[in-house]
Amino acid sequence: MINVVLFLILLFLCVGFYTVQRKLPLQTAEAGAITGVNKQNCASKRFSYRHDFVINGKPINPSKHIMLVVEGNCMSQRKIENGDIIFVRKFDKSFTKNQIKPDDILLIWHDSEQYKGYKIRVLDNDKSENNNELNTFYYKEDGNKHLSCHNINNIKGVVKYKLQKK
Amino acid sequence: MIDTIIHRNTWSGRAAYSFLWVSFVLFFVYASIVSSIFMKDKSFTEEYLKLQSNIPAMFVNFGVMFMLVIDNLWNRYTENRYFLLLVVFSMFIIMALYGHAQAYFDNSRNYISLIKKSWISYLLQGLFVLILLISKYKTIEIIKDDLEEV
């Protein structure tokens, strides 16, 4: 009888292991000043691998994209609001850093004493004097641009899509 | 290709897909066992009943479970997923090793019996297949989320 119980326990453990779906972890991307920004309960915004993300009826390849939750309102002019889920196209053989163009929204890895994590910034039209750096900006509350330079090695991808709100 | 024939987001499509999938998995796993019986050159009925009510029954279930996991991974990774075939081949090697171990125990009359009553075994395996079917039906649905360009 113990063997039967053991068998049943193993059986349910196995099925449970399969049915409980792993979740896609979501990191945040800072968009401008985040002090006073309503945290959008990022932990609850998780998706299982059963989700297909489609653009114009065609699914995108999730392995080529990074999913992030936006924190901050500096991209409101580009219709990216606080709490939006964005899809960033990672650089690879078919999509290189040479293909980025002005007005693209870039994902930048920032590692300093003040802030460590991802940021999103718009690529400026003006080229930097230093070839290894790119001029970027974000929109301040008054609509003006806040300029900053970022090393090209810290650019991780280009924001391509955002999840439609239901 | 099957995705184009059966719509996985309708209940009938999902049920049909799950049924086909479970049938295939069961056929595949049982075919492996039956072929191993023939390899031993013994009475088919006697060996089959023995296999049904002993460790291999559990092994079959784990085999099915293993295939479920592989299937899940296969759907998840769209690139470089052929490495998963290596895992499947490893499973066959493990099965072969297991077969050798089983033959050793058979010959030394130390057959380890986990479930002695065969009807309990049938009942449990029937239950397992049912749970398998339901879990596949539940997990097969693809939730589509629309994106917009920025």
Contacts between the chains, C-beta under 8 A, distances in Angstrom:
chain1	res1	chain2	res2	distance
A	3	B	114	4.6
A	3	B	115	5.9
A	4	B	115	6.1
A	4	B	120	6.0
A	4	B	124	7.4
A	6	B	114	7.7
A	7	B	58	6.3
A	7	B	114	6.5
A	7	B	115	6.4
A	7	B	124	6.3
A	8	B	124	7.1
A	10	B	58	7.3
A	11	B	61	6.4
A	11	B	124	7.1
A	11	B	127	7.7
A	11	B	128	5.7
A	11	B	131	7.5
A	14	B	61	7.2
A	14	B	62	7.1
A	14	B	65	4.3
A	15	B	65	7.7
A	15	B	131	5.1
A	15	B	132	7.3
A	15	B	135	5.5
A	17	B	65	7.8
A	17	B	69	7.7
A	18	B	65	6.8
A	18	B	68	4.9
A	18	B	69	6.4
A	18	B	72	6.7
A	18	B	135	6.0
A	18	B	139	7.3
A	19	B	135	4.8
A	19	B	138	6.6
A	19	B	139	6.3
A	21	B	139	7.1
A	47	B	145	7.7
A	48	B	143	8.0
A	49	B	72	7.8
A	49	B	75	7.4
A	49	B	76	4.8
A	50	B	139	6.8
A	50	B	141	6.5
A	50	B	142	6.0
A	50	B	143	5.6
A	51	B	142	7.5
A	51	B	143	4.9
A	51	B	144	7.7
A	51	B	145	5.6
A	52	B	142	4.9
A	52	B	143	7.0
A	52	B	144	5.1
A	52	B	145	7.2
A	53	B	144	8.0
A	53	B	145	5.2
A	53	B	147	5.4
A	54	B	144	5.4
A	54	B	145	7.1
A	54	B	146	5.9
A	54	B	147	6.6
A	55	B	146	7.6
A	55	B	147	4.6
A	55	B	148	7.6
A	55	B	149	7.0
A	59	B	144	7.9
A	60	B	147	6.9
A	61	B	78	5.7
A	61	B	79	7.4
A	62	B	78	7.5
A	63	B	77	6.9
A	63	B	78	6.1
A	63	B	79	5.3
A	78	B	150	6.2
A	79	B	150	6.5
A	80	B	150	6.0
A	86	B	150	7.2
A	87	B	147	6.4
A	105	B	150	6.5
A	159	B	150	5.8
A	160	B	149	6.7
A	160	B	150	6.9
A	161	B	147	4.0
A	161	B	148	6.5
A	161	B	149	5.9
A	161	B	150	6.5
A	162	B	147	6.7
A	162	B	148	6.0
A	162	B	150	5.3
A	163	B	145	6.0
A	163	B	146	7.8
A	163	B	147	6.1
A	164	B	145	7.4
A	164	B	146	4.5
A	164	B	147	6.5
A	164	B	148	5.3
